[in-house]
Amino acid sequence: MQRCNECGTIDLGKECAERTGECLWVCGECGSIWRDGEDLTGPASGETNSYVPPPGGAQLAEFVPVPASPHDRSAYPKAVRAVGDLVYMGSYGGIMLGTSVTEAPSLLALGSGDGQWTPEEGPFRVRISADRVAEIEIRPPGGPLPMPGDLPPGPDLSLINVSLAEEAVADAHGSSERTGEFMGKVRVDFRTPDTVGDLHFVRYRLVRARVRPAD
């Protein structure tokens, strides 16, 4: 289950048609539709009350919901805990600010260029300084987040909206400020006793997070 970026509810589920193999993402709350493979952070490409199939495609009635796995059902509470850990102590998926590269074998897969972001691209990156994790950047892809080395996938932070992020910062005894709101995009700068960073949203979904130690 994903967060719908049209109405904001976590009621966006995958449906597939057996006859054609097509799949859609459909919001049970507002009826917005994305075809499988479309960017779920972008605008919906259709609605249930006006859906027109492509030539030879399945009618809407042929699409059947894909049952949610136990992992899917636990994704939301895991995401809420994960964003709390991220802003409170700079920790995500078993990697924490200040972690030594030599003490964390999973980080060796990222390289150890001092002062550089590694890898150059990807949903999870770290900046190493003096052999330690100096900054973490996450770009949630929607779904479990691939982690380096043999670490298991991280929680789906795309389920986090602005309100949940601000609550997490407040719970960490920190402060936050919305420093940019334009065309559905929102940036939230935050500071807690131990961390500082910024969170970026497209409408209802977190699309980028950066955190580093507080000065």
Salt bridges, closest charged atoms under 4 A:
GLU6 OE1 - ARG203 NH1 2.98
GLU22 OE2 - ARG35 NH2 2.60
ASP36 OD2 - LYS14 NZ 3.57
GLU62 OE1 - ARG19 NE 2.80
GLU135 OE1 - ARG127 NE 3.02
GLU135 OE2 - ARG212 NH1 3.95
GLU137 OE1 - ARG125 NE 2.82
GLU137 OE1 - ARG139 NE 3.61
GLU137 OE2 - ARG208 NE 3.03
GLU166 OE2 - ARG178 NE 2.77
ASP189 OD1 - ARG187 NE 2.71
ASP198 OD2 - ARG187 NH2 3.92
ASP198 OD1 - HIS200 NE2 2.78
ASP198 OD1 - ARG210 NE 3.62
